[in-house]
Every structure is written in structure tokens, then in C-alpha cells.
Amino acid sequence: MTGRDTAQPVERTSLLLDVDTGIDDTLALLYAAASPDAELVAVSAVHGNVELEDTERNTRAVLELAGRPDVEVAPGRATPLLRALETSPETHGPHGLGYATLPAPTSPRSPRFGPDAIVDAARRRPGVLTLVTLGPLSNLAVAVLAEPRLPRLLRRWVAMAGTFRVPGNTTPVSEWNIHADPEAARIALGAWQSAVEADPATPRAVIMGLDVTERARLLPAHLDALAARGGEGPVMTLVRDALRYYFEFHERYDGFYGAFVHDPFVVAAALDPSLVRTEAASVDVDAGGGPGDGQTIADWRRTTGRPPNADVVIDGDAAAFLERLVERVGGLAADRRG
């Protein structure tokens, strides 16, 4: 299924999103809002691409633009667990949306703490919710420390995190979300490791890193197709202005005029696992502060003897995803033109 409209009943996945809303998180939020197979239950915001005040405000503003002001956005951790805050304005702009600006959101700021929102939702609907983390894992670490049963309460945890067989995008070995809070990543992955060891029926995490997300290159031709599908309106204005900044960043640092759209690819895979292929492994993170700091380490050969705590994505259908992105976000843009 690639379109927004269907005559057949659609099985919906109940999503909790945890975001540090910069440019690709914005596309992920639009993709989730546009997807008939997604029930967007709640969103928690975390520090990352920009400071928490920006990520939380951006998230509410994007959801309002998408026609979903009803979705709660709960602000979470403003800093990493142990380290100094780092942001990436060179990648996402000073406030996270590149050259785009959005009206101040009118929906109320949630009084709940992001990790509490995750835990409460999982307790209310055990075995139902899929948590998709698209930023540093600070909120998830706090949540799982507060509720050690979380790995068994969730249907699945899906993460845009790490890199396994290709270089990092922040250091030679680390991906941004892990680099921004490696201690939180160790806590989260350790919790899933302990849960799997105690109960092998615990759903393993799904970890989708740069190995696969960087295969999804959104190019000017895709942007043209989005405009042809969605027409000119407020959603397309946001997408164009945000992506122009992102395209310029990738041209400067990665040698092509376009963008890796990591986060919406991960949301698409959470909704439709047939888009990706995985291999099970026990995954840990180096948080030692040396040259390997922030590295995601997969025990492919089972040398540690530990059971796999993760299904690591090793391949994905980027072309099918990009077609779906154009269809769904373009369809949302068309719907919101009025």
C-alpha cells in the first residue's frame, strides 16, 4: 500500500514517537500524520538537533500544520544524562527547521514529562504500542529506569540509532543520536538485554542505523514530485524551505545536493517491516570517552554468548520508501492546502 486512500480496511500501528525535531524529524511527523496505517498516540520531545525548547515547539507546530493538534507533545530531557549538551545548528538551522518558519503553536504545552508519558501509555496499553525513537535516547533511558518492565510492555521499540558497517556521521565511528548521549543508549540497550535474558519472548529492539538510512537520498526530483502531488500550500512551503537548508548542508559535507532522510524511513519501517531486512545481534555502545566513544557494537558472531537484544536493520527498500513518502506527504499537503 502506497497511497493515503484505500477501500480495504487498514491495520493500524499504534505509535509513540520520541523526537528531537529538526528537518528529518519534521518529515517523519508529516509521514506519520499522513499514514492511514498509523495511530499516532503521543509524542515526546528531547534535546538533540536543537535545544528542547525548539524541539518541543517545532513538534507542536508541525503537528498543527498537519491537522493533528490533538496529539500530546510532552517535553522530556533538556540535556544528556551525564554530558554537556550538543546541538547541530549547522545541519538543521538555528531553530531546527532550516530556512522554514512556522506560526507559534496554539495547542497547549503538555504538563507531563516526556519519559512519564512513554511509561504511562505503555502501562495503559500493554503489548500494543510501538515506540519509535528518532533522537538521542535520553528520554527512553529515564523511562526504562523508572519502569524496568518497559521492554515487555511495549509491542516493539524501533530506533534510528547507530552505525554498524559504515562510518559514523559525527565521529569516525559514531552516529549523531548515539553520540549525543551514549550513556543513555547503553542504559536503553542494557535494559533490553536484561529483559531478553530474563524472558526470551521479550520483543527485541529494532535498530536502524546509517548503514540503511543513508540509502534514502531525497533529491530535487523527489521534491518536484512532492510539489506535483501536493500543490503549493503551507505544508509544501515548510518542506521546501526546510529541505533547501538540508540540501545545502549535504552538498557542503556529503558531496550531493539532496538529503539523507533518516527519520521518516525509520517510521515507514516501523509501520511496514517488509521494507527492511534485519539480522539479530546483541548490541552495546561504547561510552568510554576514547576514540571508540559512541560506537554501536554488534556481536555478529555471538562471541559473548549473550542472546540478541536487537534486530539490526541490514538492508532496506529505499526506493519504495521514497515513493511512499512522496505519495503520503504529498497527499497530506494537498489535503491541507485549504
C-alpha positions in Angstrom: 0.0 0.0 0.0 1.5 3.3 -1.0 -1.5 5.7 -1.1 -3.4 7.6 1.6 -6.8 6.4 0.2 -7.8 2.7 0.2 -11.1 0.8 0.0 -9.7 -2.0 2.1 -9.6 -2.0 5.9 -6.2 -0.9 7.2 -4.4 -2.5 10.1 -3.1 0.4 12.2 0.1 0.5 14.2 -0.2 2.5 17.5 2.8 4.8 17.5 4.6 6.7 20.3 7.2 9.0 18.7 10.2 10.4 20.6 11.7 13.2 18.6 14.4 16.0 18.5 12.5 17.8 15.8 14.9 19.0 13.2 14.3 18.7 9.5 14.1 14.9 9.0 12.0 14.6 12.2 9.7 17.1 10.6 9.3 14.8 7.6 8.8 11.8 9.9 6.0 13.6 11.8 4.3 14.5 8.5 4.7 10.9 7.3 3.1 9.6 10.4 0.3 12.1 10.3 -0.3 11.2 6.6 -0.3 7.4 7.1 -3.6 5.6 7.3 -1.8 2.7 8.9 -0.6 4.8 11.8 -2.4 5.7 15.0 -0.3 8.5 16.4 -0.9 8.2 20.2 1.6 10.7 21.6 4.9 12.4 21.1 7.7 13.1 23.5 10.4 15.7 22.7 14.1 15.5 23.7 17.2 17.6 23.2 19.3 16.8 20.1 19.3 18.6 16.8 18.4 21.8 18.7 17.6 22.6 22.3 14.5 21.1 23.9 12.5 24.4 23.8 12.9 24.4 20.0 12.3 20.6 19.5 9.1 20.8 21.6 7.8 23.9 19.9 8.7 22.6 16.4 6.8 19.4 17.1 3.6 21.1 18.2 3.8 23.5 15.2 4.4 20.7 12.7 1.6 18.6 14.0 -0.8 21.6 13.9 0.2 22.2 10.3 -0.5 18.5 9.6 -4.0 18.8 11.2 -3.1 16.9 14.3 -3.2 19.4 17.2 -4.9 16.7 19.3 -1.7 14.8 19.7 0.0 15.4 23.0 3.6 16.6 22.8 5.3 16.0 26.2 8.7 17.7 26.7 11.4 15.5 28.2 15.1 15.7 28.9 16.7 19.0 28.0 20.3 17.6 28.4 22.1 14.3 28.1 22.3 12.2 31.3 25.9 12.9 32.1 27.4 15.0 29.3 27.3 18.6 28.2 24.5 19.5 25.7 25.5 19.4 22.0 23.2 20.6 19.1 23.7 20.6 15.4 22.5 24.0 14.0 24.9 23.6 11.1 22.7 20.7 9.9 19.2 21.8 10.9 19.4 25.6 11.3 19.4 27.7 14.4 15.9 26.5 15.5 15.7 23.2 13.7 13.6 23.9 10.6 16.3 25.1 8.3 15.0 28.2 6.4 11.4 27.4 7.3 9.3 29.3 9.9 6.0 28.2 11.3 3.5 30.1 13.4 3.7 29.6 17.1 1.6 26.6 18.0 -1.7 27.2 19.7 -2.1 23.8 21.2 -1.3 23.7 24.9 2.1 22.6 26.1 1.7 19.2 27.9 2.4 19.4 31.6 3.7 15.9 31.6 7.4 14.9 31.5 8.2 13.0 28.3 9.5 9.8 29.9 6.4 9.7 32.1 4.2 10.0 29.0 6.0 7.0 27.5 5.7 4.9 30.6 2.0 5.8 31.3 1.0 5.0 27.7 2.8 1.6 27.8 1.2 0.7 31.1 -2.3 1.6 29.8 -2.0 -0.4 26.7 0.5 -3.2 27.3 1.7 -5.1 24.3 0.1 -2.6 21.9 2.4 0.4 21.4 5.4 0.7 19.1 7.9 3.3 20.4 9.9 4.9 17.7 12.9 7.0 18.9 14.3 9.4 16.4 16.7 11.4 18.6 19.1 10.8 21.5 17.9 8.1 23.9 17.8 10.3 27.0 14.0 10.1 27.4 14.0 6.3 26.9 16.8 5.8 29.4 14.9 7.7 32.1 11.7 5.9 31.2 13.2 2.4 31.4 14.9 3.3 34.7 11.5 4.3 36.1 9.7 1.3 34.6 12.1 -1.7 34.1 9.2 -3.7 32.6 9.1 -1.3 29.6 10.7 -3.7 27.1 7.9 -6.2 27.8 5.1 -3.6 28.0 5.8 -2.2 24.5 4.9 -4.1 21.4 8.3 -3.0 19.9 11.0 -0.4 20.2 12.3 0.9 16.9 15.2 3.3 16.8 17.1 5.5 14.4 20.4 4.9 16.0 24.0 4.0 15.4 26.0 2.7 12.5 27.5 -0.8 12.2 29.2 -1.4 8.9 29.7 2.1 7.6 31.5 5.2 9.1 29.8 7.5 11.5 28.4 10.9 10.7 29.6 12.6 13.8 32.9 10.9 14.6 34.6 8.2 12.5 32.6 5.6 14.4 29.5 7.3 15.9 26.1 8.3 14.6 24.6 11.6 16.0 21.8 10.2 18.1 24.2 7.8 20.0 27.0 10.4 20.1 24.6 12.9 21.8 24.0 10.7 24.8 25.9 7.4 24.7 25.3 6.7 28.4 21.5 6.8 27.7 22.0 4.4 24.8 23.9 2.0 27.0 21.1 2.1 29.6 18.3 1.5 27.0 20.1 -1.3 25.2 21.2 -2.8 28.5 17.6 -2.8 29.6 16.5 -4.7 26.5 19.5 -7.1 27.0 18.4 -7.9 30.6 14.8 -8.3 29.6 15.6 -10.7 26.8 17.9 -12.7 29.1 15.1 -12.9 31.7 12.4 -13.7 29.2 13.3 -14.8 25.6 9.8 -13.9 24.5 10.6 -10.2 25.0 10.4 -8.3 21.7 13.9 -7.4 20.6 14.6 -3.7 19.7 14.8 -2.8 16.0 17.9 -0.7 15.4 18.1 1.1 12.0 21.4 2.9 11.6 23.3 4.8 8.9 24.0 1.6 7.1 20.5 1.7 5.7 19.1 5.2 6.4 21.7 6.8 4.2 20.4 4.8 1.2 17.3 7.0 1.3 18.6 10.1 -0.6 15.8 12.6 -1.2 16.8 14.6 -4.3 15.4 17.6 -6.1 13.4 15.3 -8.3 11.6 13.9 -5.3 10.8 17.4 -4.1 9.4 18.2 -7.5 7.2 15.1 -7.3 6.0 16.1 -3.9 5.0 19.5 -5.2 3.2 17.9 -8.2 1.3 15.6 -5.8 0.6 18.2 -3.1 0.4 21.6 -4.9 1.6 24.7 -3.3 0.4 25.4 0.2 1.6 25.6 3.8 2.9 22.0 4.0 4.9 22.3 0.8 6.2 25.7 1.9 7.5 24.1 5.1 9.0 21.1 3.2 10.7 23.3 0.6 12.2 25.8 3.0 13.4 23.1 5.4 14.9 20.9 2.8 16.7 23.7 1.0 18.8 24.2 4.1 19.3 20.4 4.4 20.2 20.1 0.8 22.8 22.8 1.2 24.3 21.1 4.2 24.6 17.8 2.4 26.1 19.5 -0.7 28.8 21.0 1.6 29.6 18.0 3.6 28.5 14.9 1.6 29.0 15.9 -2.0 25.5 15.8 -3.3 22.6 18.2 -3.5 19.9 16.4 -1.6 19.4 14.9 1.8 19.6 11.7 3.8 16.1 11.4 5.2 16.8 9.0 8.1 13.8 9.6 10.4 10.9 9.1 8.0 12.5 5.9 6.7 12.5 4.5 10.2 8.9 5.5 10.8 8.0 3.8 7.5 9.8 0.6 8.5 8.0 0.7 11.9 4.7 0.8 10.1 5.7 -1.7 7.4 8.6 -4.1 8.4 8.6 -5.6 4.9 10.5 -2.5 3.8 13.6 -3.8 5.7 15.7 -6.9 6.4 17.2 -7.5 9.8 19.8 -9.6 11.5 19.7 -10.4 15.2 22.6 -9.5 17.4 23.5 -8.4 20.9 24.2 -4.6 20.7 26.0 -2.4 23.1 27.5 1.1 23.0 31.0 2.3 23.9 30.7 5.2 26.3 34.3 5.2 27.4 35.3 8.6 26.1 38.1 7.4 23.9 38.4 7.0 20.1 35.5 4.5 20.1 33.2 6.7 22.1 29.6 6.4 20.8 30.3 3.3 18.7 27.5 0.8 18.3 28.9 -2.7 18.8 27.0 -5.7 17.4 28.1 -9.2 18.4 27.5 -10.7 15.0 29.4 -13.9 15.7 27.9 -14.4 19.2 31.3 -14.3 20.8 29.9 -13.0 24.1 27.4 -15.8 24.4 24.7 -13.2 25.1 21.3 -13.6 23.3 20.4 -10.9 20.8 18.7 -7.9 22.2 18.2 -6.3 18.8 17.2 -6.9 15.2 19.7 -4.7 13.4 18.5 -3.5 10.0 21.0 -4.5 7.4 19.0 -3.7 4.2 16.0 -1.7 3.1 14.0 -0.8 0.1 14.8 2.9 -0.1 13.2 3.4 -3.5 9.8 2.0 -2.3 10.1 4.2 0.8 10.7 7.3 -1.2 7.8 6.6 -3.4 5.6 6.2 -0.3 7.0 9.4 1.2 6.0 11.4 -2.0 2.6 9.8 -2.1 1.7 10.2 1.6 3.3 13.6 2.4 2.2 14.9 -1.0 -1.3 13.7 -0.3 -1.3 15.4 3.2 0.0 18.6 1.5 -2.9 18.5 -0.9 -5.4 17.9 1.9 -4.1 20.8 3.9 -3.9 23.4 1.1 -7.2 24.9 2.2 
